[in-house]
Amino acid sequence: MSAVIETSGLGKRYRRKWALTDCSLSIPAGHVVGLVGPNGAGKTTLLNLAVGLLAPTAGTIEVLGGAPAAGRAELAAVGFLAQDSPVYAGLSIADHLKLGAHLNPSWDAELGLSRIGRLDLDLRQKAGTLSGGQRAQLALTLALGKRPELLLLDEPVASLDPLARREFLQDLMEATAEQDLSVVLSSHLIADLERVCDYLIVLVGSRVRVAGPVEDLLATHRLLSGPRRDPATLPDGLEVVSASHTDVQTTLLVRTVGSVLDPAWTVSELGLEDLVLAYMSQAAGRGDSRRHLEVQK
């Protein structure tokens, strides 16, 4: 299978407001995909459409080659971890594992028990007494225990402290390698995306602004600085993503498939943070989008 999620003109409207608009994507299998954007960009809506919790207003979406949540087989093939790592406060950890086994035909009981043991959690403990990091790990155990082909995570670590976030992401990467998973991870935390993701989707204002392998995106974007000039005078083959000017200098972030040979420009490579913020600034019409993302180390 070449794509785990395929959308064409996908849109979702709540009354008069479009939460997602004209979304056309083909997310390849075998990647850890970072889904990033400000609050209200459409990230949660896209994930909820992918798991069948919402129905599209416009366009189409296929997950693992079929309609989302079309039957037991489709439900079993997709693991989903919603925001705030929802678990049942009144149930014990053991009860959660029993529930996972009851609801999922391909449940891996050994995996579930081994993860709980490695995390040094007491099976008798109620989920409501767990820390935020422990609840996230329990929710991840339930998502992984069903042995899915595709794992969707909606900001699973946003409320965790740095150590709990790192432990969660390490466990996620180990599970991805062991189970040959495809993963879509929604997050505001660029540093986390840099650690674990090899494919990037930027959503702003309910639209996809850029998507592709992280390595390719970084290789085809450059930061140019030089004497002030009109970006419209640039040669063909340079797409201006963002531009800023002083009285004497122009700074541009451009997308190009070739080299920038004009000696008037100082050419610099850029990191994932600069790339994401540039597309967010371009789409939102703001000079600085840092207030929308937490760039935590």
NORWODA-V450872 format. One record per residue. RES is the residue in one small letter. PHI is phi in radians with two decimals (* if undefined). Layout:
res->[RES;RES]
phi->[PHI;PHI]
//
This chain:
res->[m;s;a;v;i;e;t;s;g;l;g;k;r;y;r;r;k;w;a;l;t;d;c;s;l;s;i;p;a;g;h;v;v;g;l;v;g;p;n;g;a;g;k;t;t;l;l;n;l;a;v;g;l;l;a;p;t;a;g;t;i;e;v;l;g;g;a;p;a;a;g;r;a;e;l;a;a;v;g;f;l;a;q;d;s;p;v;y;a;g;l;s;i;a;d;h;l;k;l;g;a;h;l;n;p;s;w;d;a;e;l;g;l;s;r;i;g;r;l;d;l;d;l;r;q;k;a;g;t;l;s;g;g;q;r;a;q;l;a;l;t;l;a;l;g;k;r;p;e;l;l;l;l;d;e;p;v;a;s;l;d;p;l;a;r;r;e;f;l;q;d;l;m;e;a;t;a;e;q;d;l;s;v;v;l;s;s;h;l;i;a;d;l;e;r;v;c;d;y;l;i;v;l;v;g;s;r;v;r;v;a;g;p;v;e;d;l;l;a;t;h;r;l;l;s;g;p;r;r;d;p;a;t;l;p;d;g;l;e;v;v;s;a;s;h;t;d;v;q;t;t;l;l;v;r;t;v;g;s;v;l;d;p;a;w;t;v;s;e;l;g;l;e;d;l;v;l;a;y;m;s;q;a;a;g;r;g;d;s;r;r;h;l;e;v;q;k]
phi->[*;-1.50;-2.33;-1.55;-2.34;-2.28;-2.20;-2.46;1.00;-1.17;-2.57;-2.40;-2.07;-1.93;0.96;-1.63;-1.78;-1.54;-1.47;-2.61;-2.36;0.82;-1.57;-2.10;-2.43;-2.38;-1.60;-1.26;-1.23;1.46;-2.05;-1.82;-1.75;-1.60;-1.90;-2.28;2.90;-1.24;-1.01;1.43;-1.34;2.02;-1.12;-1.12;-1.06;-1.07;-1.17;-1.16;-1.15;-1.20;-1.71;1.47;-1.33;-2.21;-1.89;-1.14;-1.49;-2.56;1.31;-2.35;-2.50;-2.12;-2.17;0.95;1.50;-2.51;-1.22;-1.04;0.93;-1.26;-2.93;-1.07;-1.12;-1.18;-1.12;-1.20;-1.46;-2.14;-1.74;-2.38;-2.07;-1.36;-1.00;1.17;0.81;-1.13;-2.39;-1.65;-1.02;-1.47;-1.69;-1.35;-1.07;-1.05;-1.08;-1.10;-1.17;-1.12;-1.13;-1.04;-1.17;-1.22;-1.58;-2.16;-1.14;-1.81;-1.02;-1.79;-1.12;-1.11;-1.10;-1.06;-1.16;-1.18;-1.16;-1.10;-1.15;-1.14;-1.41;1.04;-1.79;-1.54;-1.03;-1.46;-1.26;-1.29;-1.09;-1.17;-1.69;-1.39;-1.26;-1.04;-1.15;-1.18;-1.10;-1.10;-1.19;-1.13;-1.10;-1.14;-1.05;-1.14;-1.21;-1.38;-1.11;-1.41;0.97;-1.36;-1.49;-2.26;-2.06;-1.96;-2.26;-1.81;0.82;-1.29;-2.06;-1.04;-1.69;-1.62;-1.28;-0.98;-1.18;-1.11;-1.08;-1.13;-1.10;-1.08;-1.19;-1.09;-1.11;-1.09;-1.19;-1.10;-1.14;-1.06;-1.21;-1.23;-1.78;0.99;-1.51;-1.76;-2.30;-2.09;-2.08;-1.51;-2.80;-1.59;-1.69;-1.12;-1.05;-1.16;-1.08;-1.09;-1.25;-2.13;-1.75;-2.05;-2.51;-2.28;-2.25;-1.90;-1.90;-2.47;1.03;1.27;-2.23;-1.35;-1.72;-2.79;-2.67;2.77;-1.04;-0.98;-1.04;-1.21;-1.11;-1.20;-1.29;-1.89;-2.10;-2.41;-1.77;-1.96;-2.38;-3.09;-1.02;-0.99;-2.74;-1.35;-0.99;-1.16;-1.52;-1.19;-1.20;-1.05;1.70;-1.97;-1.72;-1.42;-1.55;-2.61;-2.51;-2.43;-2.40;-1.96;-1.10;-2.12;-2.31;-2.08;-2.15;-2.21;-1.87;-2.17;-1.93;-2.65;-1.69;-2.15;-1.53;-1.67;-1.71;-1.16;-1.21;-1.24;-1.71;-1.62;-1.84;-2.26;-1.35;-2.40;-1.71;-1.10;-1.03;-1.08;-1.11;-1.09;-1.15;-1.12;-1.19;-1.17;-1.14;-1.07;-1.30;-1.54;1.25;-2.06;-1.42;-2.55;-1.81;-1.16;-1.18;-1.57;-2.22;-1.73;-1.66;-1.77;-1.74]
//
